[in-house]
Amino acid sequence: MAQSAVQPTTAPAAVPAKLPVSAIAPWAVFFGILMLVLLYFVGAEQGATSLLSGENVHEFVHDARHLLGFPCH
């Protein structure tokens, strides 16, 4: 067998890109508010706290309500 005279090279270590907090903060706030609105509609949109009249929202999120452990009837 012939021996190779080429030395193995090592690849530079991967460095993650730095994202400033000011770039992430608006998206974090947006998704936080969106999650709170969804939690309201799944967990509390019925009865005295209802923002929309009728049972349409309740019936639409009925299974999600039970999946997340919210009582509804």
PyMOL Python script that loads the backbone (N, CA, C, O; Angstrom):
from pymol import cmd

cmd.read_pdbstr("""\
ATOM      1  N   MET A   1       0.821  -1.182   0.000  1.00  0.00           N
ATOM      2  CA  MET A   1       0.000   0.000   0.000  1.00  0.00           C
ATOM      3  C   MET A   1       0.865   1.244   0.000  1.00  0.00           C
ATOM      4  O   MET A   1       1.915   1.304   0.640  1.00  0.00           O
ATOM      5  N   ALA A   2       0.405   2.205  -0.715  1.00  0.00           N
ATOM      6  CA  ALA A   2       1.118   3.478  -0.750  1.00  0.00           C
ATOM      7  C   ALA A   2       0.600   4.374   0.357  1.00  0.00           C
ATOM      8  O   ALA A   2      -0.587   4.361   0.682  1.00  0.00           O
ATOM      9  N   GLN A   3       1.500   5.147   0.928  1.00  0.00           N
ATOM     10  CA  GLN A   3       1.086   6.074   1.965  1.00  0.00           C
ATOM     11  C   GLN A   3       0.885   7.455   1.361  1.00  0.00           C
ATOM     12  O   GLN A   3       1.640   7.886   0.490  1.00  0.00           O
ATOM     13  N   SER A   4      -0.131   8.128   1.831  1.00  0.00           N
ATOM     14  CA  SER A   4      -0.440   9.453   1.321  1.00  0.00           C
ATOM     15  C   SER A   4       0.380  10.509   2.065  1.00  0.00           C
ATOM     16  O   SER A   4       0.561  10.434   3.280  1.00  0.00           O
ATOM     17  N   ALA A   5       0.866  11.482   1.316  1.00  0.00           N
ATOM     18  CA  ALA A   5       1.637  12.561   1.918  1.00  0.00           C
ATOM     19  C   ALA A   5       0.749  13.749   2.303  1.00  0.00           C
ATOM     20  O   ALA A   5       1.231  14.737   2.857  1.00  0.00           O
ATOM     21  N   VAL A   6      -0.544  13.645   2.006  1.00  0.00           N
ATOM     22  CA  VAL A   6      -1.469  14.750   2.301  1.00  0.00           C
ATOM     23  C   VAL A   6      -1.936  14.627   3.744  1.00  0.00           C
ATOM     24  O   VAL A   6      -2.412  13.575   4.171  1.00  0.00           O
ATOM     25  N   GLN A   7      -1.793  15.702   4.476  1.00  0.00           N
ATOM     26  CA  GLN A   7      -2.235  15.726   5.867  1.00  0.00           C
ATOM     27  C   GLN A   7      -3.741  15.987   5.922  1.00  0.00           C
ATOM     28  O   GLN A   7      -4.255  16.812   5.166  1.00  0.00           O
ATOM     29  N   PRO A   8      -4.439  15.297   6.802  1.00  0.00           N
ATOM     30  CA  PRO A   8      -5.880  15.565   6.909  1.00  0.00           C
ATOM     31  C   PRO A   8      -6.115  16.991   7.436  1.00  0.00           C
ATOM     32  O   PRO A   8      -5.417  17.466   8.332  1.00  0.00           O
ATOM     33  N   THR A   9      -7.096  17.634   6.862  1.00  0.00           N
ATOM     34  CA  THR A   9      -7.421  18.997   7.288  1.00  0.00           C
ATOM     35  C   THR A   9      -8.632  18.959   8.209  1.00  0.00           C
ATOM     36  O   THR A   9      -9.489  18.087   8.070  1.00  0.00           O
ATOM     37  N   THR A  10      -8.706  19.863   9.114  1.00  0.00           N
ATOM     38  CA  THR A  10      -9.861  19.962  10.005  1.00  0.00           C
ATOM     39  C   THR A  10     -10.697  21.155   9.571  1.00  0.00           C
ATOM     40  O   THR A  10     -10.175  22.233   9.288  1.00  0.00           O
ATOM     41  N   ALA A  11     -11.987  20.941   9.527  1.00  0.00           N
ATOM     42  CA  ALA A  11     -12.905  22.008   9.144  1.00  0.00           C
ATOM     43  C   ALA A  11     -13.065  22.966  10.318  1.00  0.00           C
ATOM     44  O   ALA A  11     -13.029  22.541  11.472  1.00  0.00           O
ATOM     45  N   PRO A  12     -13.239  24.246  10.037  1.00  0.00           N
ATOM     46  CA  PRO A  12     -13.457  25.193  11.140  1.00  0.00           C
ATOM     47  C   PRO A  12     -14.764  24.872  11.863  1.00  0.00           C
ATOM     48  O   PRO A  12     -15.727  24.412  11.249  1.00  0.00           O
ATOM     49  N   ALA A  13     -14.787  25.112  13.132  1.00  0.00           N
ATOM     50  CA  ALA A  13     -15.978  24.834  13.932  1.00  0.00           C
ATOM     51  C   ALA A  13     -17.129  25.745  13.497  1.00  0.00           C
ATOM     52  O   ALA A  13     -16.927  26.917  13.178  1.00  0.00           O
ATOM     53  N   ALA A  14     -18.327  25.185  13.493  1.00  0.00           N
ATOM     54  CA  ALA A  14     -19.506  25.964  13.123  1.00  0.00           C
ATOM     55  C   ALA A  14     -19.843  26.939  14.244  1.00  0.00           C
ATOM     56  O   ALA A  14     -19.872  26.568  15.418  1.00  0.00           O
ATOM     57  N   VAL A  15     -20.090  28.165  13.874  1.00  0.00           N
ATOM     58  CA  VAL A  15     -20.430  29.204  14.847  1.00  0.00           C
ATOM     59  C   VAL A  15     -21.850  29.669  14.542  1.00  0.00           C
ATOM     60  O   VAL A  15     -22.127  30.092  13.419  1.00  0.00           O
ATOM     61  N   PRO A  16     -22.763  29.599  15.527  1.00  0.00           N
ATOM     62  CA  PRO A  16     -24.133  30.040  15.265  1.00  0.00           C
ATOM     63  C   PRO A  16     -24.189  31.551  15.012  1.00  0.00           C
ATOM     64  O   PRO A  16     -23.410  32.324  15.569  1.00  0.00           O
ATOM     65  N   ALA A  17     -25.113  31.932  14.175  1.00  0.00           N
ATOM     66  CA  ALA A  17     -25.289  33.349  13.873  1.00  0.00           C
ATOM     67  C   ALA A  17     -25.858  34.064  15.089  1.00  0.00           C
ATOM     68  O   ALA A  17     -26.707  33.512  15.788  1.00  0.00           O
ATOM     69  N   LYS A  18     -25.410  35.261  15.344  1.00  0.00           N
ATOM     70  CA  LYS A  18     -25.888  36.033  16.480  1.00  0.00           C
ATOM     71  C   LYS A  18     -27.087  36.866  16.048  1.00  0.00           C
ATOM     72  O   LYS A  18     -27.016  37.644  15.096  1.00  0.00           O
ATOM     73  N   LEU A  19     -28.190  36.685  16.769  1.00  0.00           N
ATOM     74  CA  LEU A  19     -29.386  37.472  16.520  1.00  0.00           C
ATOM     75  C   LEU A  19     -29.588  38.437  17.684  1.00  0.00           C
ATOM     76  O   LEU A  19     -29.635  38.012  18.839  1.00  0.00           O
ATOM     77  N   PRO A  20     -29.705  39.705  17.398  1.00  0.00           N
ATOM     78  CA  PRO A  20     -29.934  40.651  18.493  1.00  0.00           C
ATOM     79  C   PRO A  20     -31.346  40.478  19.061  1.00  0.00           C
ATOM     80  O   PRO A  20     -32.278  40.116  18.342  1.00  0.00           O
ATOM     81  N   VAL A  21     -31.483  40.741  20.340  1.00  0.00           N
ATOM     82  CA  VAL A  21     -32.779  40.617  21.004  1.00  0.00           C
ATOM     83  C   VAL A  21     -33.797  41.558  20.372  1.00  0.00           C
ATOM     84  O   VAL A  21     -34.987  41.245  20.318  1.00  0.00           O
ATOM     85  N   SER A  22     -33.334  42.701  19.898  1.00  0.00           N
ATOM     86  CA  SER A  22     -34.258  43.662  19.287  1.00  0.00           C
ATOM     87  C   SER A  22     -34.883  43.115  18.003  1.00  0.00           C
ATOM     88  O   SER A  22     -35.940  43.591  17.589  1.00  0.00           O
ATOM     89  N   ALA A  23     -34.258  42.132  17.371  1.00  0.00           N
ATOM     90  CA  ALA A  23     -34.838  41.518  16.176  1.00  0.00           C
ATOM     91  C   ALA A  23     -35.849  40.434  16.539  1.00  0.00           C
ATOM     92  O   ALA A  23     -36.764  40.156  15.764  1.00  0.00           O
ATOM     93  N   ILE A  24     -35.693  39.826  17.701  1.00  0.00           N
ATOM     94  CA  ILE A  24     -36.571  38.731  18.107  1.00  0.00           C
ATOM     95  C   ILE A  24     -37.761  39.233  18.916  1.00  0.00           C
ATOM     96  O   ILE A  24     -38.839  38.642  18.849  1.00  0.00           O
ATOM     97  N   ALA A  25     -37.591  40.302  19.671  1.00  0.00           N
ATOM     98  CA  ALA A  25     -38.615  40.788  20.600  1.00  0.00           C
ATOM     99  C   ALA A  25     -39.975  41.055  19.942  1.00  0.00           C
ATOM    100  O   ALA A  25     -40.984  40.622  20.499  1.00  0.00           O
ATOM    101  N   PRO A  26     -40.067  41.735  18.803  1.00  0.00           N
ATOM    102  CA  PRO A  26     -41.398  41.972  18.216  1.00  0.00           C
ATOM    103  C   PRO A  26     -42.115  40.680  17.860  1.00  0.00           C
ATOM    104  O   PRO A  26     -43.328  40.576  18.044  1.00  0.00           O
ATOM    105  N   TRP A  27     -41.389  39.703  17.359  1.00  0.00           N
ATOM    106  CA  TRP A  27     -42.005  38.418  17.015  1.00  0.00           C
ATOM    107  C   TRP A  27     -42.434  37.658  18.262  1.00  0.00           C
ATOM    108  O   TRP A  27     -43.481  37.011  18.266  1.00  0.00           O
ATOM    109  N   ALA A  28     -41.632  37.732  19.317  1.00  0.00           N
ATOM    110  CA  ALA A  28     -41.983  37.066  20.572  1.00  0.00           C
ATOM    111  C   ALA A  28     -43.253  37.680  21.166  1.00  0.00           C
ATOM    112  O   ALA A  28     -44.125  36.959  21.651  1.00  0.00           O
ATOM    113  N   VAL A  29     -43.355  38.998  21.127  1.00  0.00           N
ATOM    114  CA  VAL A  29     -44.557  39.671  21.636  1.00  0.00           C
ATOM    115  C   VAL A  29     -45.765  39.305  20.783  1.00  0.00           C
ATOM    116  O   VAL A  29     -46.832  39.009  21.321  1.00  0.00           O
ATOM    117  N   PHE A  30     -45.615  39.320  19.476  1.00  0.00           N
ATOM    118  CA  PHE A  30     -46.717  38.973  18.576  1.00  0.00           C
ATOM    119  C   PHE A  30     -47.226  37.563  18.837  1.00  0.00           C
ATOM    120  O   PHE A  30     -48.430  37.359  18.988  1.00  0.00           O
ATOM    121  N   PHE A  31     -46.322  36.586  18.892  1.00  0.00           N
ATOM    122  CA  PHE A  31     -46.745  35.211  19.111  1.00  0.00           C
ATOM    123  C   PHE A  31     -47.262  34.995  20.531  1.00  0.00           C
ATOM    124  O   PHE A  31     -48.132  34.151  20.745  1.00  0.00           O
ATOM    125  N   GLY A  32     -46.745  35.737  21.497  1.00  0.00           N
ATOM    126  CA  GLY A  32     -47.275  35.657  22.856  1.00  0.00           C
ATOM    127  C   GLY A  32     -48.723  36.124  22.921  1.00  0.00           C
ATOM    128  O   GLY A  32     -49.561  35.470  23.542  1.00  0.00           O
ATOM    129  N   ILE A  33     -49.021  37.256  22.282  1.00  0.00           N
ATOM    130  CA  ILE A  33     -50.390  37.763  22.239  1.00  0.00           C
ATOM    131  C   ILE A  33     -51.294  36.809  21.481  1.00  0.00           C
ATOM    132  O   ILE A  33     -52.426  36.561  21.896  1.00  0.00           O
ATOM    133  N   LEU A  34     -50.803  36.275  20.374  1.00  0.00           N
ATOM    134  CA  LEU A  34     -51.584  35.313  19.601  1.00  0.00           C
ATOM    135  C   LEU A  34     -51.926  34.079  20.428  1.00  0.00           C
ATOM    136  O   LEU A  34     -53.052  33.586  20.366  1.00  0.00           O
ATOM    137  N   MET A  35     -50.973  33.578  21.198  1.00  0.00           N
ATOM    138  CA  MET A  35     -51.223  32.409  22.046  1.00  0.00           C
ATOM    139  C   MET A  35     -52.236  32.726  23.148  1.00  0.00           C
ATOM    140  O   MET A  35     -53.073  31.885  23.477  1.00  0.00           O
ATOM    141  N   LEU A  36     -52.169  33.932  23.720  1.00  0.00           N
ATOM    142  CA  LEU A  36     -53.151  34.314  24.739  1.00  0.00           C
ATOM    143  C   LEU A  36     -54.554  34.419  24.157  1.00  0.00           C
ATOM    144  O   LEU A  36     -55.523  34.024  24.805  1.00  0.00           O
ATOM    145  N   VAL A  37     -54.674  34.944  22.952  1.00  0.00           N
ATOM    146  CA  VAL A  37     -55.982  35.029  22.302  1.00  0.00           C
ATOM    147  C   VAL A  37     -56.514  33.624  22.021  1.00  0.00           C
ATOM    148  O   VAL A  37     -57.690  33.349  22.259  1.00  0.00           O
ATOM    149  N   LEU A  38     -55.667  32.744  21.522  1.00  0.00           N
ATOM    150  CA  LEU A  38     -56.109  31.373  21.267  1.00  0.00           C
ATOM    151  C   LEU A  38     -56.493  30.662  22.558  1.00  0.00           C
ATOM    152  O   LEU A  38     -57.475  29.920  22.591  1.00  0.00           O
ATOM    153  N   LEU A  39     -55.728  30.882  23.617  1.00  0.00           N
ATOM    154  CA  LEU A  39     -56.051  30.282  24.907  1.00  0.00           C
ATOM    155  C   LEU A  39     -57.392  30.793  25.415  1.00  0.00           C
ATOM    156  O   LEU A  39     -58.166  30.028  25.991  1.00  0.00           O
ATOM    157  N   TYR A  40     -57.676  32.075  25.210  1.00  0.00           N
ATOM    158  CA  TYR A  40     -58.975  32.621  25.607  1.00  0.00           C
ATOM    159  C   TYR A  40     -60.098  31.927  24.857  1.00  0.00           C
ATOM    160  O   TYR A  40     -61.080  31.496  25.461  1.00  0.00           O
ATOM    161  N   PHE A  41     -59.957  31.818  23.541  1.00  0.00           N
ATOM    162  CA  PHE A  41     -61.039  31.234  22.756  1.00  0.00           C
ATOM    163  C   PHE A  41     -61.236  29.754  23.066  1.00  0.00           C
ATOM    164  O   PHE A  41     -62.365  29.266  23.035  1.00  0.00           O
ATOM    165  N   VAL A  42     -60.171  29.043  23.361  1.00  0.00           N
ATOM    166  CA  VAL A  42     -60.317  27.627  23.701  1.00  0.00           C
ATOM    167  C   VAL A  42     -60.835  27.468  25.125  1.00  0.00           C
ATOM    168  O   VAL A  42     -61.678  26.610  25.384  1.00  0.00           O
ATOM    169  N   GLY A  43     -60.342  28.281  26.045  1.00  0.00           N
ATOM    170  CA  GLY A  43     -60.648  28.039  27.442  1.00  0.00           C
ATOM    171  C   GLY A  43     -61.782  28.826  28.052  1.00  0.00           C
ATOM    172  O   GLY A  43     -62.403  28.349  29.003  1.00  0.00           O
ATOM    173  N   ALA A  44     -62.081  30.009  27.550  1.00  0.00           N
ATOM    174  CA  ALA A  44     -63.036  30.850  28.267  1.00  0.00           C
ATOM    175  C   ALA A  44     -64.139  31.437  27.406  1.00  0.00           C
ATOM    176  O   ALA A  44     -64.996  32.136  27.947  1.00  0.00           O
ATOM    177  N   GLU A  45     -64.172  31.205  26.138  1.00  0.00           N
ATOM    178  CA  GLU A  45     -65.170  31.825  25.262  1.00  0.00           C
ATOM    179  C   GLU A  45     -66.501  31.087  25.382  1.00  0.00           C
ATOM    180  O   GLU A  45     -66.877  30.292  24.522  1.00  0.00           O
ATOM    181  N   GLN A  46     -67.190  31.375  26.467  1.00  0.00           N
ATOM    182  CA  GLN A  46     -68.548  30.873  26.662  1.00  0.00           C
ATOM    183  C   GLN A  46     -69.122  31.556  27.885  1.00  0.00           C
ATOM    184  O   GLN A  46     -68.380  32.015  28.754  1.00  0.00           O
ATOM    185  N   GLY A  47     -70.414  31.623  27.954  1.00  0.00           N
ATOM    186  CA  GLY A  47     -71.059  32.149  29.144  1.00  0.00           C
ATOM    187  C   GLY A  47     -70.850  33.634  29.367  1.00  0.00           C
ATOM    188  O   GLY A  47     -70.970  34.431  28.436  1.00  0.00           O
ATOM    189  N   ALA A  48     -70.533  34.013  30.616  1.00  0.00           N
ATOM    190  CA  ALA A  48     -70.457  35.422  31.013  1.00  0.00           C
ATOM    191  C   ALA A  48     -69.291  36.151  30.359  1.00  0.00           C
ATOM    192  O   ALA A  48     -69.364  37.367  30.178  1.00  0.00           O
ATOM    193  N   THR A  49     -68.218  35.454  29.998  1.00  0.00           N
ATOM    194  CA  THR A  49     -67.055  36.121  29.411  1.00  0.00           C
ATOM    195  C   THR A  49     -67.075  36.094  27.887  1.00  0.00           C
ATOM    196  O   THR A  49     -66.063  36.394  27.252  1.00  0.00           O
ATOM    197  N   SER A  50     -68.183  35.749  27.308  1.00  0.00           N
ATOM    198  CA  SER A  50     -68.264  35.593  25.855  1.00  0.00           C
ATOM    199  C   SER A  50     -68.182  36.933  25.134  1.00  0.00           C
ATOM    200  O   SER A  50     -68.908  37.874  25.458  1.00  0.00           O
ATOM    201  N   LEU A  51     -67.292  37.003  24.157  1.00  0.00           N
ATOM    202  CA  LEU A  51     -67.194  38.200  23.314  1.00  0.00           C
ATOM    203  C   LEU A  51     -68.076  38.084  22.081  1.00  0.00           C
ATOM    204  O   LEU A  51     -68.523  39.093  21.535  1.00  0.00           O
ATOM    205  N   LEU A  52     -68.325  36.865  21.645  1.00  0.00           N
ATOM    206  CA  LEU A  52     -69.141  36.615  20.459  1.00  0.00           C
ATOM    207  C   LEU A  52     -70.415  35.898  20.877  1.00  0.00           C
ATOM    208  O   LEU A  52     -70.374  34.985  21.702  1.00  0.00           O
ATOM    209  N   SER A  53     -71.538  36.303  20.315  1.00  0.00           N
ATOM    210  CA  SER A  53     -72.799  35.655  20.674  1.00  0.00           C
ATOM    211  C   SER A  53     -72.925  34.320  19.948  1.00  0.00           C
ATOM    212  O   SER A  53     -72.333  34.105  18.890  1.00  0.00           O
ATOM    213  N   GLY A  54     -73.706  33.440  20.541  1.00  0.00           N
ATOM    214  CA  GLY A  54     -73.943  32.142  19.935  1.00  0.00           C
ATOM    215  C   GLY A  54     -72.961  31.094  20.419  1.00  0.00           C
ATOM    216  O   GLY A  54     -72.097  31.361  21.254  1.00  0.00           O
ATOM    217  N   GLU A  55     -73.112  29.902  19.878  1.00  0.00           N
ATOM    218  CA  GLU A  55     -72.296  28.752  20.287  1.00  0.00           C
ATOM    219  C   GLU A  55     -71.280  28.340  19.225  1.00  0.00           C
ATOM    220  O   GLU A  55     -70.657  27.286  19.351  1.00  0.00           O
ATOM    221  N   ASN A  56     -71.101  29.147  18.186  1.00  0.00           N
ATOM    222  CA  ASN A  56     -70.227  28.745  17.082  1.00  0.00           C
ATOM    223  C   ASN A  56     -68.781  28.554  17.526  1.00  0.00           C
ATOM    224  O   ASN A  56     -68.160  27.553  17.171  1.00  0.00           O
ATOM    225  N   VAL A  57     -68.240  29.484  18.288  1.00  0.00           N
ATOM    226  CA  VAL A  57     -66.852  29.380  18.744  1.00  0.00           C
ATOM    227  C   VAL A  57     -66.705  28.189  19.679  1.00  0.00           C
ATOM    228  O   VAL A  57     -65.733  27.439  19.590  1.00  0.00           O
ATOM    229  N   HIS A  58     -67.676  28.014  20.579  1.00  0.00           N
ATOM    230  CA  HIS A  58     -67.634  26.896  21.518  1.00  0.00           C
ATOM    231  C   HIS A  58     -67.605  25.562  20.780  1.00  0.00           C
ATOM    232  O   HIS A  58     -66.808  24.684  21.111  1.00  0.00           O
ATOM    233  N   GLU A  59     -68.455  25.413  19.801  1.00  0.00           N
ATOM    234  CA  GLU A  59     -68.502  24.154  19.062  1.00  0.00           C
ATOM    235  C   GLU A  59     -67.254  23.941  18.208  1.00  0.00           C
ATOM    236  O   GLU A  59     -66.823  22.805  18.009  1.00  0.00           O
ATOM    237  N   PHE A  60     -66.674  25.030  17.704  1.00  0.00           N
ATOM    238  CA  PHE A  60     -65.481  24.916  16.868  1.00  0.00           C
ATOM    239  C   PHE A  60     -64.275  24.446  17.663  1.00  0.00           C
ATOM    240  O   PHE A  60     -63.459  23.678  17.152  1.00  0.00           O
ATOM    241  N   VAL A  61     -64.150  24.898  18.910  1.00  0.00           N
ATOM    242  CA  VAL A  61     -62.989  24.528  19.728  1.00  0.00           C
ATOM    243  C   VAL A  61     -63.335  23.484  20.796  1.00  0.00           C
ATOM    244  O   VAL A  61     -62.558  23.276  21.728  1.00  0.00           O
ATOM    245  N   HIS A  62     -64.471  22.839  20.670  1.00  0.00           N
ATOM    246  CA  HIS A  62     -64.947  21.910  21.690  1.00  0.00           C
ATOM    247  C   HIS A  62     -63.951  20.789  21.980  1.00  0.00           C
ATOM    248  O   HIS A  62     -63.646  20.523  23.143  1.00  0.00           O
ATOM    249  N   ASP A  63     -63.448  20.138  20.954  1.00  0.00           N
ATOM    250  CA  ASP A  63     -62.514  19.020  21.168  1.00  0.00           C
ATOM    251  C   ASP A  63     -61.183  19.498  21.741  1.00  0.00           C
ATOM    252  O   ASP A  63     -60.593  18.820  22.581  1.00  0.00           O
ATOM    253  N   ALA A  64     -60.710  20.650  21.297  1.00  0.00           N
ATOM    254  CA  ALA A  64     -59.466  21.195  21.847  1.00  0.00           C
ATOM    255  C   ALA A  64     -59.642  21.534  23.320  1.00  0.00           C
ATOM    256  O   ALA A  64     -58.715  21.381  24.115  1.00  0.00           O
ATOM    257  N   ARG A  65     -60.815  21.986  23.672  1.00  0.00           N
ATOM    258  CA  ARG A  65     -61.109  22.313  25.067  1.00  0.00           C
ATOM    259  C   ARG A  65     -60.977  21.068  25.943  1.00  0.00           C
ATOM    260  O   ARG A  65     -60.367  21.121  27.011  1.00  0.00           O
ATOM    261  N   HIS A  66     -61.536  19.971  25.502  1.00  0.00           N
ATOM    262  CA  HIS A  66     -61.434  18.726  26.270  1.00  0.00           C
ATOM    263  C   HIS A  66     -59.994  18.194  26.261  1.00  0.00           C
ATOM    264  O   HIS A  66     -59.521  17.681  27.275  1.00  0.00           O
ATOM    265  N   LEU A  67     -59.308  18.310  25.143  1.00  0.00           N
ATOM    266  CA  LEU A  67     -57.933  17.839  25.050  1.00  0.00           C
ATOM    267  C   LEU A  67     -57.025  18.581  26.031  1.00  0.00           C
ATOM    268  O   LEU A  67     -56.117  17.979  26.603  1.00  0.00           O
ATOM    269  N   LEU A  68     -57.255  19.863  26.230  1.00  0.00           N
ATOM    270  CA  LEU A  68     -56.433  20.661  27.131  1.00  0.00           C
ATOM    271  C   LEU A  68     -56.931  20.623  28.579  1.00  0.00           C
ATOM    272  O   LEU A  68     -56.316  21.229  29.456  1.00  0.00           O
ATOM    273  N   GLY A  69     -58.035  19.920  28.837  1.00  0.00           N
ATOM    274  CA  GLY A  69     -58.513  19.748  30.208  1.00  0.00           C
ATOM    275  C   GLY A  69     -59.447  20.830  30.700  1.00  0.00           C
ATOM    276  O   GLY A  69     -59.669  20.930  31.906  1.00  0.00           O
ATOM    277  N   PHE A  70     -60.006  21.645  29.821  1.00  0.00           N
ATOM    278  CA  PHE A  70     -60.970  22.656  30.234  1.00  0.00           C
ATOM    279  C   PHE A  70     -62.350  22.026  30.321  1.00  0.00           C
ATOM    280  O   PHE A  70     -62.769  21.355  29.378  1.00  0.00           O
ATOM    281  N   PRO A  71     -63.060  22.215  31.406  1.00  0.00           N
ATOM    282  CA  PRO A  71     -64.432  21.693  31.470  1.00  0.00           C
ATOM    283  C   PRO A  71     -65.356  22.602  30.663  1.00  0.00           C
ATOM    284  O   PRO A  71     -65.147  23.813  30.597  1.00  0.00           O
ATOM    285  N   CYS A  72     -66.358  22.018  30.062  1.00  0.00           N
ATOM    286  CA  CYS A  72     -67.291  22.866  29.320  1.00  0.00           C
ATOM    287  C   CYS A  72     -68.743  22.419  29.466  1.00  0.00           C
ATOM    288  O   CYS A  72     -69.647  23.147  29.057  1.00  0.00           O
ATOM    289  N   HIS A  73     -68.987  21.248  30.037  1.00  0.00           N
ATOM    290  CA  HIS A  73     -70.377  20.848  30.275  1.00  0.00           C
ATOM    291  C   HIS A  73     -70.431  19.794  31.334  1.00  0.00           C
ATOM    292  O   HIS A  73     -71.514  19.323  31.682  1.00  0.00           O
TER     293      HIS A  73
END
""", "prot")
cmd.dss("prot")
cmd.show_as("cartoon", "prot")
cmd.util.cbc("prot")
cmd.orient("prot")
